[in-house]
Amino acid sequence: MVMNHEIIIFTPIFALLIGSIVFTFLKRRKRSAKSIYKLIDDLEKKYIY
């Protein structure tokens, strides 16, 4: 019974932790891709136009 109680308490904590790590990773990845596209656009404007 005590073991089930610990599982009930710690499962949402681990799920929240893993979810927040995945969310921050995806957010950071999106931001870096956006900055890469901006860099490519700036280089195109500098060297092509």
Kinemage of the C-alpha trace (Angstrom):
@kinemage 1
@onewidth
@group {chain A} dominant
@subgroup {mainchain}
@vectorlist {calphas} color= white
{ca met a 1} P 0.000 0.000 0.000
{ca val a 2} L 2.824 2.402 0.793
{ca met a 3} L 4.485 1.674 -2.544
{ca asn a 4} L 1.305 2.522 -4.461
{ca his a 5} L 1.014 5.784 -2.537
{ca glu a 6} L 4.550 6.797 -3.564
{ca ile a 7} L 3.823 5.944 -7.203
{ca ile a 8} L 0.692 8.104 -7.117
{ca ile a 9} L 2.654 11.035 -5.674
{ca phe a 10} L 5.791 10.854 -7.844
{ca thr a 11} L 4.291 9.991 -11.254
{ca pro a 12} L 2.770 13.463 -11.909
{ca ile a 13} L 5.999 15.107 -10.724
{ca phe a 14} L 8.090 13.104 -13.199
{ca ala a 15} L 5.554 13.682 -15.974
{ca leu a 16} L 5.614 17.431 -15.350
{ca leu a 17} L 9.409 17.470 -15.279
{ca ile a 18} L 9.734 15.527 -18.538
{ca gly a 19} L 7.039 17.653 -20.188
{ca ser a 20} L 8.755 20.892 -19.224
{ca ile a 21} L 12.118 19.634 -20.503
{ca val a 22} L 10.588 18.630 -23.849
{ca phe a 23} L 8.736 21.960 -24.116
{ca thr a 24} L 11.855 24.029 -23.467
{ca phe a 25} L 13.851 21.921 -25.943
{ca leu a 26} L 11.272 22.413 -28.687
{ca lys a 27} L 10.969 26.117 -27.939
{ca arg a 28} L 14.731 26.587 -28.044
{ca arg a 29} L 14.961 24.603 -31.285
{ca lys a 30} L 12.285 26.734 -32.924
{ca arg a 31} L 14.046 29.919 -31.857
{ca ser a 32} L 17.394 28.774 -33.231
{ca ala a 33} L 15.810 27.775 -36.553
{ca lys a 34} L 14.204 31.208 -36.752
{ca ser a 35} L 17.552 32.897 -36.131
{ca ile a 36} L 19.199 30.716 -38.803
{ca tyr a 37} L 16.570 31.756 -41.361
{ca lys a 38} L 17.097 35.390 -40.405
{ca leu a 39} L 20.847 34.987 -40.842
{ca ile a 40} L 20.396 33.421 -44.288
{ca asp a 41} L 18.019 36.209 -45.277
{ca asp a 42} L 20.490 38.868 -44.132
{ca leu a 43} L 23.309 37.206 -46.068
{ca glu a 44} L 21.161 37.030 -49.204
{ca lys a 45} L 20.367 40.732 -48.928
{ca lys a 46} L 24.048 41.565 -48.379
{ca tyr a 47} L 25.562 39.536 -51.216
{ca ile a 48} L 22.812 39.203 -53.833
{ca tyr a 49} L 21.030 42.546 -53.871
